Amino acid sequence: MANERSKDNSSEELFSDKPLQVIEKLGFSYYELNNKFVNLLEENQRIKQQCKNLEDKNQENLRLNSELNEKNQEISRTNSNLIEENKEFSRINSEIKEKLEEKEKKFKEFQQYVSNLENQRNEELQQLQKLEIMSQSLDKNLGILKLEEIDESIIKTFKENNEDFLASFSNKNPDESLPYYSNIKVVVGLDFGTTCSGFSYCHVANKQNICSNEIWPGEITQFKTNTVLQYDDKYNDVVLWGASALARKPNRRIKRNKPVELFKLWLGNLDKRLKPRLPVDHKKAITDILEKLEKYESKLVIKDKIAWSVNFFENVLLVLSVPAEYSEKDKSIMRKCAYNAGLIKNKNSKNLQFITEPEAAAIYCVENKLNELQVDDTRMTFMVVDCGGTVDLTTRRLVGINPLQLGEVTARIRDYNGSTFIDGEFIEFLSKRFGARAINLLRENNYDQFQFLVQEFCKNVKEPFTGDNREFYYELDIEYIAPKLLQYVDKEIMEMMEKDEWLIEIKYNDIKSMFDPLIERIIRLIHVQLNNIQEACSAMFLVGGFSENQYFQKRIKQEFNHTVKTFSVPAQPIAAITHGAVIYGLLFIKSSRSNKYAIYATCTTTRVLKYTYGIKVCLDWKKGDSPDRRTPDGKIFKFSPLVKRGTVVEVGKVFSLYEHVLLLPCQTGFSFEIYMSSNCDPRYCDEPGMEYVGTLRIDLPDVHLGYNRPVTFGLSFGHMEISAFAKNNVNGQNYKTSFEVDYF
């Protein structure tokens, strides 16, 4: 009410004046209000402009803040990595410091010891006899042959060890999947052969002194022993192994199971019809022979041959040679058998490396004959003919000398008819004399006598035959060597043999007819290999047990003396593979300590693929595709090749690529089945000649990117095994990959 009265009073006061005065007052009020309104509009414009300026500044601040946040995150990640690297560096530094302190302590002890010996020698020069005793004692304890070589040997050993420590200290391995191998003290090269096996070894500190084991069970003195196992009655435990399980003089009181042999033929691509029947699983036999070799090798290499302590799992690098045609499945089986035999600490141990038998032989030949070969700018091409239980031909090119690098020129050739073919010809010779039925009964019922008969032939006929002496002959005393054969022959043959007192004379022409078919077969294989390379072959190396035979050497030289410049049979050709495996192991250690990529460049730089590799993919069914293969949702599964058979690939470099787009935004991983085929252009993963290799599994952690994660992956054909990689094409993220071989 008071307000209403106030308004009324104001109005009355306004209109109480004269009309002209009222108009003036009203005009003045309007003018004043209009000015205020204009001022307000201008003020509003200024405020809007200020707001706009503030918004622009705010956007700039937001952008700067975003950049600062990104840089801060990057700095945080860098700091985190630096902290982890610093911890790792501190740990390695601490370990090396401890080892260096220990080595310095030992070095001072050696210095003091040498100093004491020098003082004692100066004081007692007149006592030559005592000095000789002291020298012999020192030789025994330190493994040094001459007293005056102590200083030089110690300095050399410590120099090489210090170089190894400095190399591992200064080259932090950026790829933790590759070990440093700085703790490896001994390299062992193991040749698990079809008919014979053996091993060589070398201490890393004395790389020039590679030794081959020559003493085997049963006091057999040779570089290899037979790959044979003698089991108990239930085929559970091994009773005898090696040569002692195969060749024994007849004993009527002892009757054992038939020895298990040739079980290596169950691996590889040999036709199943040609694989031997075994009373035990072939993987058990492989494990058992590797276990026997491991125990024998550990005793010789670690306890008797080396004067200082060695832990087998930590300080020994085992290089196992395998045939060149072995698939990933075969190598996976060998790795598991090695683990079950106690050769490695775990199935994925890096202390076990594979090398192909032809490559090991090639490395040994080149390493031992490099000074004699005339290497020019054209890169020397040479062939290695490995004649053992089987025949392997490989042609390689010498790409580099330091480090040793070899390139494969053409695909390898393997023939399962090696020197054992001659043994088969000898059995055929006996069958003609005594009847096939009698020989088969001897083989089935008295295998020990049958094998003793073969071994006597090998030792006295096959090995010493030169082809020069046409009067050469040998008499087999069947009654002494295989008396059980007498009860299996027919009456007519028995009467005839009794007149000859069971003596069989093997003459020159008989022996030559056993040798010639095998040698002519090898000659044909060499001609095929030479035609395939279509270039000059500078040298030919003959290795393997049969290469020691002089008649074989002469025939090969006569055939190819106009084609090949140099022929060579290296020293210890029967141990070529084990020696080559050790040399590769030493090069592997050296390259892994200096540069992780150098591992792939060591020895072999190129390979000729024997298979077409690819993956199983799901595609839309199209007209022209097989109707029977169409799925209910209109899809079809096909083989997508990554690399074809016969392709020359660089070892260690990614050769084949495949881009995959994700189907789901939340997908955290995917996998591809990898196959290989002996055909050049396969279409489906279930067609003849196709073999499943394994599964490539790729982990995708960056789910927040959704569909925007196209992944490129490929296969890298390394020295012996296939490796895989994968990365995001948008952000460059490298994904964790695993290559699984599912055979167990």
Sequence and secondary structure as in RCSB ss.txt:
>XXXX:A:sequence
MANERSKDNSSEELFSDKPLQVIEKLGFSYYELNNKFVNLLEENQRIKQQCKNLEDKNQENLRLNSELNEKNQEI
SRTNSNLIEENKEFSRINSEIKEKLEEKEKKFKEFQQYVSNLENQRNEELQQLQKLEIMSQSLDKNLGILKLEEI
DESIIKTFKENNEDFLASFSNKNPDESLPYYSNIKVVVGLDFGTTCSGFSYCHVANKQNICSNEIWPGEITQFKT
NTVLQYDDKYNDVVLWGASALARKPNRRIKRNKPVELFKLWLGNLDKRLKPRLPVDHKKAITDILEKLEKYESKL
VIKDKIAWSVNFFENVLLVLSVPAEYSEKDKSIMRKCAYNAGLIKNKNSKNLQFITEPEAAAIYCVENKLNELQV
DDTRMTFMVVDCGGTVDLTTRRLVGINPLQLGEVTARIRDYNGSTFIDGEFIEFLSKRFGARAINLLRENNYDQF
QFLVQEFCKNVKEPFTGDNREFYYELDIEYIAPKLLQYVDKEIMEMMEKDEWLIEIKYNDIKSMFDPLIERIIRL
IHVQLNNIQEACSAMFLVGGFSENQYFQKRIKQEFNHTVKTFSVPAQPIAAITHGAVIYGLLFIKSSRSNKYAIY
ATCTTTRVLKYTYGIKVCLDWKKGDSPDRRTPDGKIFKFSPLVKRGTVVEVGKVFSLYEHVLLLPCQTGFSFEIY
MSSNCDPRYCDEPGMEYVGTLRIDLPDVHLGYNRPVTFGLSFGHMEISAFAKNNVNGQNYKTSFEVDYF
>XXXX:A:secstr
 HHHHHHHHHHHHHHHS HHHHHHHHHHHHHHHHHHHHHHHHHHHHHHHHHHHHHHHHHHHHHHHHHHHHHHHHH
HHHHHHHHHHHHHHHHHHHHHHHHHHHHHHHHHHHHHHHHHHHHHHHHTTT HHHHHHHHHHHHHHH  S GGGH
HHHHHHHHHHHHHHHHHHHH   S TTS   TT  EEEEEE  SSEEEEEEEEGGGTT  EE  EETTTEESS E
E EEEE TTS SEEEEGGGGT     SS      EE GGGGSSS  GGGS   SS HHHHHHHHHHHHHHHHHII
IIIIS SS   HHHHEEEEEEE TT  HHHHHHHHHHHHHTTSSSSTT TTEEEEEHHHHHHHHHHHHHTTTS  
 TT  EEEEEEESSSEEEEEEEEEETTTTEEEE S  EEES STHHHHHHHHHHHHHHH HHHHHHHHHH HHHH
HHHHHHHIIIIITT  S  TT EEEEEHHHH GGGGGTS HHHHHHHHHTTTEEEEEHHHHHHHHHHHHHHHHHH
HHHHHHHH S   EEEEESGGGG HHHHHHHHHHHTTT SEEE  SSGGGHHHHHHHHHHHHHHHHHHH TTHHH
HSEEEEEE SSEEEEEEEEE  TTS GGG  TTSEEEEEEEEE TT EEETTSEEEEEEE  SSTT  EEEEEEE
EESSSS   TTSTTEEEEEEEEEE   GGGTT   EEEEEEE SSSEEEEEEETTT  B  EEEE    
